[in-house]
Amino acid sequence: MDERIERLKKVSQCGDIDTLYMLIQEDAYLLEHIDHVPFFDTPLHIAASMGHILFVMEMMRLKPSFARKPNPEGLSPIHLALRNGHIEMVQWLLQVDGDLVCVKGREGMTLLHHAVATNDNLDLLSEFLSVCPNSIKNVTIRNETALHIALKYNKLEAFKLLVGWLGKNRSKNAMFWEKTILKWKDNEGNTVLHVAVVSHLLAWGGETVNVNLKNLEGKTAWDILQEQTQVDNSEIKALLRDARPLTCSCLPILTSYVRRAKGLSLRKFVKNYARELMTLTDEKRNALLVVAVLLVSVTYQAVLNPPGGLWQEDKCKCDTVAHKAAAQKEERHYHHNKDGCDPKQKLKAGTAIGLTTFPFWLFLCCNSVIFVVANSIIYLLVPVGYIRASFVALIIYLWFCYIASLIVITDAPYWTFCLVSFAIVLYTYTVLLRAFSIWTNIRRVLSALRTLLGKNN
């Protein structure tokens, strides 16, 4: 048995698949015996560290459990591949099983932790987060997040990438983890702010990170900076001062004090809205589409048949029942104008009967807002692609029809139609410009990935 295992190790070092199967023919349970050993340099570990991609792929097919087994050093095969710089090997393994990013090795270090600490390849770091977003939640035995490790090893660019990714993340519970990770304390009670106050974090996350959090010694980030007299930290002190930190001696005791709720900025509202939209299930998306379509139908029908109805023929205002009743109340004698009606007093056919009342105009305003918002929701819920582009055109024409109906029932001048139409075109142009910008960024990312893969090949 020991002889076969030694031969298997040599085969793994060479990446010889044919000889591997010759050994399996001699002992069909050879790989099974290895799998029962808790800590072992399996053929997958050896081949991954040597960079033999085909051998690794074959071994993953035969024994996928090897991918999560630690060797005597406490490292999994993908950890070894990353440590030895076999980036293409790492990418191949993640294509087979993306959850390998979250496999913990020695001291609870995942692939993301190792990449942050030892690797300056930011594209690879982004790929890890993309393949397994939950990896950002993993902590080491010291209760350190990837952000703690980035600051610990002075990897500022990696830290910026992680913080930026937290802000742009659209996965499930993204808002919760954005706040939790930035406030996470390690075993010593230090948040990332206590580990190192970085200008990028304060500039980006001033609304999220509490600069007054204490570590286990009861010190804030400001207290720690005051003690560091041997280094020039005037810039960081200025940033903390702008963030209004408090020393531990003057922190208020929040026993009877109720914090006021902070208002959401427009940027934060849009970000949270986009996150919720991205995490909608198909069932919820379909339900919202049904409600939005019903609202569009009801509001459009309300314009065609407004409350109070429409005049069926041209009339003079002085011929209306209301006008006659008012004249009789004032004890005036009503005279019909035989020569015709004053144009200012003329009521056109198709205009709304309640046009002169305030409740009618309130109805029109509220109805129009509901119509526009419902159409926007439909646009956002429709999947991205040519179908959404077609919907944009249909929604624009529907808005034109709605505006035309408004002009008819209110007898508004035609310049109003032109003005509102211009506003719609401008809004649509802005949406399309934003969509083009997003698509351009996606193309740049894809181009960078192709270049990276080309260099590795």
N, C-alpha and C positions, 0 to 999 in steps of 0.2 A: 504493500500500500504506500509506504513512504517513498519507495522508488518511483511509483507512478506519479505521485504528487510532485516530486522533484522534476520529473520529465514534463509534467503538465505546466509547471512554472517556466521551464525553458521554452516550451511551445508558446506560452502566452507572451513571453518576451520577444519572440520572433514574429508573433501574429500568424502562425501557420494553422489554418483551419483544417487542412487535410490530416495533419498529424493529430490534431485534437480529436477527430472522429476515430482515428485508429486507436487512441487511448480509451475512448468510450466503448469501442468494440471489445476491448480487453476487459473492461470493468464498467458495466452499464450504470452502476451506482456510484461512480467516481465523484461526480459533481454533487450527488446527494449527500455523500459523506462529508464533503467540504461544507455544505450548507448547514450541517448540524453543529459545526464548530462556531462558538459565539464570535470570536475575534480572529479573523484570518485574512491573509493576502490572497484573495480568490483570483482566478484567471482574469476576471473582469477588472480587478484592481490593478493587476500588473499590466494588462494590455492598455488600460486607460492612461496609466502613468507613462507608457511608452508611446502612445499616440497611434495605435493600430485600430483605425476606425472600423474596418470590415470585421475584424475579429471581435471587437466590442459589440457590434450590432448582432453578430451571430450568437454571442454569449448572452446578450440581453433577451434574445428570442428563446434560448434554451433555459436560462435561469434568471428571470427578471428580479428575483429576490436578492441576488448579489448586489444590485444597485443601491440597496439600502443597508447592506451589512458593513459594519465598521471593521477596519483592519486593526492590528495591534497598536497603531498610532492613534486610533479613534477617528480615522478618516474614511469616507466613502469613496467609491471610484471617481465620481464627478469632482469631488474635492481634490483628488490627486491630479486629475486632468487639468483643472484650473491652476493648481500650484505649479505644475510643470509647463504651463503656457500653451497647452493644446486647446486653443479657443474653439476651433472647428469641432473637435471631439465633444466639448461641452455643449455646443449648439445641437449636434446630432443627438446626444443623450436627452436634451430637453425636448426635442421633437418627438421622441419616443414616450417620454414621461415628464411633463412640465412640472409636476409636483416635486421633482428631485431638487428644485431650488430650496424647498423647505426642509430637506433632510438635514438633521442636526448631526454634527460631528463632534470632535473634541471640544470640551468646554461649552457645548451648546451652540457652536458656531455653524451657521448655515452657509450656503453658497453665497448669498447676498452679503453676509458679514465678511467673508473672506475677500470677496470682490472689492468691497469698500476699503478694507484694511490694506490690501496688498496690490490691488490692480488699479491702474489709472485709465483703464478702458471704459469711458463713460457710456459708449454705445452698448457694451456688454451689460453694464449695470442697468441701463434702460430696458434691455431685452429681458433680464431677469424679472424686473417689475412688471413688464408686459405679460410675460408667460405666467407668472404666479403673483398676482397683486397681494395675496394674503401673506407673502413673505415679509412684508414691511412690519407685520405684527410680531414676528419671532424675536425672542430675546435670548441672550446667553445665560450662563449660570450666574453671572454677575448682574443679571436683570438689565443688561444693556441692549438698547435697540441699535439698528444700523446707524442712526444719527449720532448716538453716543460714540460709536466706534469710529465714525468718520472724523469727528472732532478729536478723539483720542489720538488718532494717527495723523492728524493735521491734513486730512484730505478735504480741503475746503470746496473744491469743485464737485466732488462726490456729494458733499453735504448740501450744496446748492441744488444739485440735481434731485436729491431725495426730498428736500423741502418743496421744490417746484412741482415734483410729481404728486406730493400729497395735496397740493392746491388744485391740481388739474385732474386728479383721480376721479373717475366716474363710476367706479365699481360699487357694489352694495355696501351700505354703511360707511361710505367714504367720509361723510361729514363727521361721524363719531370718531373714526380713527384719525382724522386730521387733528382734532383737538386732543385726543388721548395720547397719541405718539409724541406730540410736541411738549406735552406736560408730563411725560413718563419719567419716573424716578428710578434710578438704579439702586443697587443694594446699599449704597451710602447716602441715599436720599437726594441725589443730584439729578436735576433735569438737564436737558441739553444746554440750557441757558447757564446753569451753574458750571457745567464742564468747560464751556468756552463761549463767551458772549461774542457772537459774530454779527457784523453789520448787516449782512444779507438777511438773517433771521429776523432782526428787529425791524428792518425796512419792510419785509414782506409780511411777517406774521404778528405785527404789533397788536392786532385785534384779537389774536388767538392765544399768544403766550403771556402768561402772568409773570411779570418781572419781579413780583413780590414773593414768589414761592421760596420757602426755606428748605435747606438741607437738614440732615439729622443733628447738626451742630447749631441749628437755629440761625443760620446765616443766609442772607440773600445774596444775589449776584453782586449787588453794590457793595456789600460788606467784604466779599472776597476781593473785589478790585481795590478797595481801600487798603487792604493788607499787602497787596502786591506792589511794593515800592521799588523793587529792583528792575521792573520793566516799565516801558513807556506805554501806558494804556489810556492816555488822555482822550483819544478818539472814542474808545469804547465807553469811557465814563460820560462823555458828552451824549452819546447815543442813549445810555441808560437814564441820564438826567432828563432828556427829552421825553423818555418813556415814563417819567414820573415814578421812579422806584422809591421805596421806603426802606430805611434801615430797620433791623429787627427791633430796635428799641422804640420805634415810633409806629410800628404796624398796628392798626386798630384791631381790637378784639371784636370779632363779628358774632356777638351773642344776641344782641337786640337790634342790630343794624340790618336793614333789608336793602340788598343791592338793587339798584334800578336796572331794568332791562335795557341792554344796549340796542340801539337801532341798527338795523341791517343796512349796509351800504348797497348801492345799486349793483356794484361789481359782485359783491357777495351773494346778493339775491339771484342774479343771473347764473352764477356758478352753481348755487344750490339747486336752482330750477333745472339746469342742464343735467346735474347729477341724478336728480329724481327721474328725469325723462329717460336717461340712459338705462336706468335699472328697472324700468317698468316691465312687468311680465306681459306676455301676449294677451292674456285674459283681461288685464287691466287696460291695456292699450285699446283693445277692441271695444270695451265698455265705454271708454272715454270718447272714442270715435263715434259711437252711436249717439251719445249725449250731445256731442258737438254738432253732428249732422242735424239732429232734431232741433237744436237751438237755431241753427242757420235757417232751417225750413220755416220755423215758427216766426222768426223775426222778419224774414223776407215776405212771408204771407201777411204779416201785420202791416207792412208798408202798402201792399196792394189793397188791403181792406182795413184801413185805419179805424180807430174808435169813432163812432158818430157817423161813419159813412162818407160818401162822396157826392158832390152835386152832380145830378144826372144831365143837367142842361145849363146853358148860360143863363144867369139871373142877375138882376140888379139888387144890390143890397137893400134898397128901399122897399123891395117887394117881399122881403122875407117876413115871416110871422113875427119874429122877434122885434124887427124894426117897427112894424105896425102896432104891436102891443106897447112898445115904448112911447110911440107917438100918442096913443090914446091915453096913457097914464099921465102924460104931460099936458093933456087936454088940448092937443094940437089936432087939426084936421089933416087927414092924410090925403095928399094929392099925388096922382101918378104922373110921371113925366112922360108925356106922349112923344117928345122929340128924341127919346132914348135915355140911356143911363150914363152917368158920369163914369169914365173909364176907371177912376179911382174907386168907384162904388160897385164895379162889375165883378161878379163871381163867376169864374169860368167853370165849364163842365169838367169833371175829373179832379177838381181841387177838393180838399178836405173841408167838411162842414165845420169842424171844430178848430179851424185854422187860427182864429183870433183869440183862443183861450190859452192860458198858461199851462194847464195840465196836458194839453195836446203837445205842446213843444217839449215839455218834460218827458213825455212818452217817446217822442221822436229821438231825443238825445240818448236816453237809456237804451232804446231799441237798437240804435246805431252802434253804440258801444258793445252791446252783446253780440251783434252781427260780426263786427270786426274781430273781436276776441275769439269767437267761436271759429271763424275762418282761419285765424292764426294757429289755433290749437290743432285743427285738422292738418294744416301744413306741417306742423312739427311732428305730428304722430305718424304721418305717412313715411315709409322707409325711404332712406336716401337713395337717389338714383334717377333714372329717366322718368320714373313714375312721378316722383316729387316735382320734377321740372314741368311735366304736363299739368300737374295740379296747380302750379303757380300761374300758368296761363289761364286756366279755368277760373281760378279765384279772382284774378284781375278782371276778367269779363263779367263775372258775377257781381263784383263791386261796381262796375260801370252801370250794370242794369239796376242795381240798388239805388245808386245816386240819381240815375235818370228818373226812377220812380219817385224819389224824394222831390226832385225839381217839379215834376208834374203835379203832385198833390199839394205842394206848397206854393206853386206858381212863382218859383224863384227865378231870377234872371239867368241867362245862359252862361254868363261869365263865372257864376258860381260853379257850374258843372265843370268848366275848364280848370278852375282853381283846384277843386277837389280832385279832379282827374290827374292833374300835375302832381299833387301830393301823393297819390297812390303810386304813380310811376316812380317818383323819387324814393318812396319807401321800398318798392320792389327792387329798384336798382341797388339800394343799400344792402338788402338781403342777399341779392345775387353776388354783390361784391364781397360780402363776408363769406359766402359759400366758396367763391373762387379763391379767397385767401386761405381758407382751410384746406382746400384741395391742393393748393400750391405747397403748403407745409407738408402735407402727406406725401407728395411727390418727392420733396427734398429728403424726407426720412427714408423712403424706399430707395432713392438713389444712393444715399449714404450706406444703407445696408448692402446694396449690390456691390458697392466699392469695397466694403469691408470683407464680404464673402470672396470677392475676386482676389484681394490681397492674400487671404488665407489659403486660397487654392494655388 
